[in-house]
Amino acid sequence: MLVSDFHYDLPEELIAQEPLPDRAASRLLRLSRSTGELEDRGFRDLPELLSPDDLVVFNNTRVFPARLYGRRGGLRPQTLSPRNPATREFLHGQIEVLLTRHLQQDSNEWECLVRPGRKIGVGERLFFGEHDELQAEVIARGEFGERRIRFAPVADFFARVEQIGHVPLPPYISREDSPGDRDRYQTVYARERGSVAAPTAGLHFTPEILARLRERGIETTEVTLHVGLGTFQPVRVQRVEDHKLHAETYSISPDAAQRIARSRSHSRRVVAIGTTTVRTLEYAAQQGRGEVQAGNGEANLFIYPGYQFQVAKALLTNFHLPQSTLLMLVCALGGKENVLRAYAHAVHEKYRFYSYGDCMLLE
């Protein structure tokens, strides 16, 4: 299967650069998995589109300001202003580090992406913040700007990251992050800190919509998957089967596992909010020989057409980049021809795409 099979053309003006003032004002494209029928709706219709027998599963991960701007040891630029998003240029000595996965709690080691990557070698020291509030050493080097770094001991590490870090908006949003992004690039039910990208299907929900789900008797539960490289890394191979997904940390509580098991035993539909929720449920089912069991782990399941879903039967998701693993997952659930036809419809009808864009319901 070729990666190029998952290409589609998207006018740049349809890439949402800002969130809508009202989270729930997004459009919703409904796709029937069985018939391929498309229906243009609004996200506010979602509670009525779901059945009272459904179990809706959310990813409650919380985004933290994981993008740090700093300098290499011995090189101090005059300012530490963020890079220019239009040109991707850096001042002399300036670096950008995107923290992608917390590896060692005791020694505070992280997987990260570094820019400019070619110049940063093992053993180099990195300094962040106007007064060097955080310091780190590069301890391992990978491909495509990937590094492993160890931060020097410091009190209240995450408090300092919150103070000097930037919201890690994706590169197709061609502006710097703003104070408003700290709220809007976060779901209203976010709880467990650890993601470097939002589970964007959840960005549309408001307390009002969640209350309407409860009023209809729709049961909900939450899992956690901390979004990292496995979700947004580009596919650099020609054959889909040759791509390897980075692992991401997940957690499923005993209560969530019990609710999922009970729903499946009564043949009730499990509706996943976002592709990260799908991967968490399906990976856990694989590990549990068909049963979603409580526990923690590292999920690296790559889902593409041909995959047999065990848990997720419906999916709410945003529109994804061409040739991305997220689009491949959606095609696996909805059928490639159906999904690409739905994307063509969304382009024609000028839906808003990607993280701050509109959404799609596959059922």
C-alpha positions in Angstrom: 0.0 0.0 0.0 1.5 3.4 -1.0 1.6 6.5 1.2 0.7 8.5 -2.0 -2.7 6.7 -2.1 -3.7 8.9 0.9 -3.1 12.2 -0.9 -5.7 14.9 -1.4 -5.5 18.5 -2.6 -6.3 21.2 0.0 -6.4 25.0 -0.7 -4.2 26.7 1.8 -7.0 29.1 2.7 -9.0 26.2 4.2 -6.4 25.6 6.9 -7.9 27.2 10.1 -5.4 29.6 11.6 -7.6 30.7 14.5 -10.2 28.9 16.6 -13.9 30.0 16.3 -15.1 32.3 19.1 -17.6 29.6 20.1 -16.1 26.1 20.4 -19.4 24.3 19.5 -20.0 26.5 16.4 -18.0 24.1 14.2 -19.5 22.3 11.3 -19.8 18.5 11.3 -19.7 16.2 8.3 -21.5 12.9 9.0 -20.3 9.8 7.1 -22.2 6.5 7.1 -19.6 3.8 7.1 -22.0 1.3 5.6 -23.5 3.3 2.8 -21.0 6.1 2.2 -23.8 8.7 2.6 -22.7 12.2 3.5 -24.7 14.7 5.5 -23.7 18.3 6.4 -24.6 19.1 10.0 -23.3 21.2 12.9 -21.4 20.0 15.9 -24.2 21.1 18.2 -26.3 18.3 16.6 -23.9 15.6 18.0 -26.0 14.7 21.1 -29.0 13.9 18.9 -26.9 12.0 16.4 -25.7 9.6 19.0 -27.8 6.9 20.6 -28.6 6.7 24.4 -27.0 3.2 24.3 -23.7 4.6 23.2 -20.6 4.8 25.3 -18.6 7.9 24.4 -14.8 7.7 25.3 -12.7 10.9 25.6 -8.9 11.4 25.9 -8.4 13.6 29.0 -4.8 14.4 28.3 -3.7 18.0 29.0 -1.4 20.0 26.7 1.5 21.8 28.4 3.6 24.6 26.8 6.2 22.1 25.5 7.9 24.4 23.0 11.0 26.0 24.6 13.2 28.7 23.0 16.7 29.0 24.3 20.3 29.0 23.3 23.3 26.7 23.0 26.0 26.9 25.6 28.4 29.7 25.1 26.2 31.4 22.5 24.0 34.2 23.8 21.8 36.0 21.3 20.7 39.5 22.0 17.1 38.4 22.5 15.3 35.2 23.0 12.2 36.0 20.9 10.5 33.1 19.2 11.5 32.2 15.7 9.8 33.8 12.7 7.0 31.3 11.8 7.0 32.5 8.2 10.7 32.0 7.5 11.6 29.4 10.2 14.8 31.5 10.7 16.6 31.7 14.1 18.8 34.3 15.6 22.5 33.5 16.1 22.8 30.7 18.7 19.0 30.4 19.2 17.4 27.0 19.4 13.9 25.6 19.6 13.2 22.4 21.6 9.8 20.6 21.5 9.5 18.2 24.4 7.7 15.2 23.1 7.9 12.5 25.8 8.9 12.3 29.4 11.2 9.3 29.8 12.8 9.2 33.2 11.0 10.9 36.1 13.9 10.8 38.6 16.5 12.2 36.2 14.1 14.3 34.2 15.0 13.0 30.8 12.9 13.8 27.7 12.6 12.8 24.1 12.4 16.0 22.0 12.8 17.6 18.6 15.5 20.2 18.2 15.8 23.0 15.6 18.2 23.6 14.0 18.9 19.9 14.5 22.1 19.3 12.6 24.2 21.6 14.8 23.2 20.2 18.2 25.4 17.3 19.3 25.7 14.9 22.2 27.2 16.6 25.3 26.1 20.1 24.3 24.4 22.2 27.0 21.2 24.1 26.3 19.8 27.0 28.3 16.2 28.2 28.3 14.5 31.4 29.5 15.8 35.0 29.8 17.7 34.1 33.0 18.5 30.5 32.1 15.7 29.2 34.3 16.1 25.7 32.8 19.3 24.0 31.7 19.7 20.7 29.9 22.3 18.4 28.4 22.0 16.4 25.1 22.6 12.8 26.0 21.6 11.0 22.8 20.9 11.8 19.2 18.4 10.4 16.7 17.3 11.1 13.2 15.3 14.1 11.9 16.2 16.4 14.8 15.3 13.9 17.5 17.3 14.2 20.7 17.2 12.9 24.2 18.0 15.5 26.8 18.4 15.6 30.6 17.4 18.7 32.6 19.5 19.9 35.5 17.7 19.5 38.8 15.4 22.4 39.6 12.5 23.0 42.0 9.1 23.1 40.3 10.2 22.0 36.9 6.7 22.2 35.3 6.0 25.5 36.9 9.0 26.9 35.1 8.0 25.3 31.9 4.5 26.9 32.3 6.2 30.2 32.8 8.7 30.2 29.9 7.2 27.7 27.5 5.0 28.3 24.4 1.9 26.4 23.3 3.1 23.9 20.7 0.8 25.0 17.9 1.3 22.8 14.8 3.5 24.1 11.9 0.6 24.7 9.5 -0.6 27.4 11.9 1.5 30.2 10.5 1.5 32.5 13.5 3.1 32.6 17.0 1.0 31.2 19.9 -1.0 33.8 21.8 -2.2 33.9 25.4 -5.7 32.8 24.1 -4.2 29.5 22.8 -3.5 28.3 26.3 -7.2 27.9 26.8 -8.4 27.2 23.2 -5.8 24.6 22.3 -7.1 22.6 25.3 -10.2 20.5 25.8 -12.6 21.6 28.5 -12.2 18.2 30.1 -8.3 18.1 30.0 -6.9 16.8 33.3 -3.7 14.7 32.9 -0.7 16.8 31.9 1.6 15.4 29.2 0.6 16.2 25.6 2.5 18.3 23.1 -0.5 18.4 20.8 -4.2 18.6 21.6 -6.6 15.7 20.9 -8.3 18.1 18.5 -11.7 16.3 18.1 -12.3 17.2 21.7 -11.8 21.0 21.2 -15.4 21.3 20.0 -17.0 20.2 23.3 -18.4 22.7 25.8 -19.9 22.1 29.3 -23.3 22.6 27.6 -22.7 19.8 25.0 -21.4 17.5 27.7 -24.5 18.2 29.8 -26.8 17.4 26.8 -25.0 14.1 26.4 -25.9 13.3 30.0 -29.5 14.5 29.6 -29.9 12.0 26.8 -28.6 9.2 29.0 -25.4 8.8 27.0 -22.7 7.2 29.1 -19.2 8.7 29.0 -15.8 7.7 30.2 -12.2 8.8 29.8 -8.8 7.3 29.0 -5.4 9.0 28.7 -3.0 9.1 25.9 -0.3 11.7 25.9 0.1 12.9 22.4 3.7 12.9 21.2 5.7 12.0 18.1 3.6 8.9 17.4 0.6 11.1 16.5 2.1 13.8 14.4 5.4 12.5 13.0 5.5 12.7 9.2 5.6 9.5 7.1 8.9 9.4 5.3 8.6 6.0 3.5 6.9 5.1 0.3 5.1 2.0 1.5 2.6 2.4 4.4 3.7 -1.0 5.9 7.3 0.3 6.3 6.4 3.1 8.7 7.1 2.7 12.4 5.1 4.6 15.0 6.8 6.2 18.0 5.4 5.0 21.4 3.2 7.2 23.4 2.2 6.9 27.1 -1.3 5.8 27.9 -3.4 5.0 31.0 -6.8 3.3 31.5 -8.5 3.4 34.9 -10.3 0.4 36.4 -13.6 2.4 36.1 -13.0 3.1 32.4 -12.1 -0.5 31.7 -15.3 -1.7 33.5 -17.5 0.7 31.6 -16.0 -0.4 28.3 -16.3 -4.1 29.1 -19.9 -3.7 30.2 -20.8 -1.8 27.0 -19.2 -4.4 24.8 -20.9 -7.3 26.6 -24.3 -5.7 25.9 -23.3 -5.0 22.3 -23.5 -1.2 22.9 -21.5 1.0 20.5 -18.2 2.5 21.6 -17.8 6.0 20.2 -14.2 7.3 20.3 -13.6 11.0 20.5 -10.5 11.4 18.4 -7.9 9.2 16.8 -5.8 9.1 19.9 -8.7 7.5 21.8 -9.1 4.9 19.1 -5.4 3.9 19.3 -5.5 3.7 23.0 -8.6 1.4 23.0 -7.3 -0.8 20.2 -3.8 -1.1 21.6 -5.2 -2.0 25.0 -7.5 -4.6 23.4 -4.5 -6.2 21.6 -2.6 -6.4 24.8 -5.5 -7.8 26.7 -6.3 -10.5 24.0 -9.5 -8.7 23.0 -10.3 -7.1 26.4 -9.6 -3.5 27.3 -7.9 -3.9 30.7 -7.0 -1.2 33.3 -3.3 -0.2 33.3 -0.5 1.9 32.0 1.8 1.4 29.0 3.4 2.6 25.8 1.2 2.4 22.8 2.7 2.2 19.3 -0.1 0.7 17.3 -0.2 1.9 13.7 -3.7 1.6 12.2 -4.2 1.7 8.4 -6.7 0.0 6.0 -6.9 -3.7 6.5 -6.9 -3.4 10.3 -9.8 -5.2 12.1 -11.2 -2.9 14.8 -12.1 -4.6 18.1 -13.5 -1.8 20.2 -14.2 1.5 18.4 -17.3 1.4 16.3 -17.7 5.1 15.6 -15.4 8.1 15.6 -15.6 11.8 15.9 -12.4 13.4 14.4 -11.1 16.5 12.8 -9.8 16.6 9.2 -6.2 15.5 8.9 -3.1 16.2 6.8 -2.7 14.3 3.4 -0.6 11.2 3.7 -0.6 11.3 7.5 -1.0 8.3 9.9 -4.1 10.0 11.3 -5.8 10.0 7.9 -4.8 6.4 7.3 -6.5 5.5 10.6 -9.7 7.3 9.6 -9.6 5.5 6.2 -9.2 2.2 8.0 -12.4 2.7 9.9 -14.5 4.5 7.3 -13.1 3.0 4.1 -10.5 4.8 2.0 -12.8 5.6 -0.9 -15.6 6.8 1.4 -13.2 9.0 3.5 -11.4 10.6 0.5 -14.7 11.3 -1.1 -15.8 12.9 2.1 -12.7 15.0 2.2 -13.3 16.1 -1.4 -16.8 17.1 -0.3 -15.4 19.0 2.6 -13.0 20.9 0.4 -15.8 21.8 -2.0 -18.1 23.0 0.8 -15.2 25.0 2.3 -15.0 23.2 5.7 -12.2 24.4 7.9 -9.3 21.9 8.2 -6.9 20.6 10.8 -6.5 21.4 14.5 -8.7 24.5 14.8 -11.0 23.3 12.0 -14.3 21.5 11.7 -15.0 17.8 12.4 -16.4 14.6 11.0 -18.5 11.8 12.5 -17.9 8.3 11.1 -20.6 5.9 12.2 
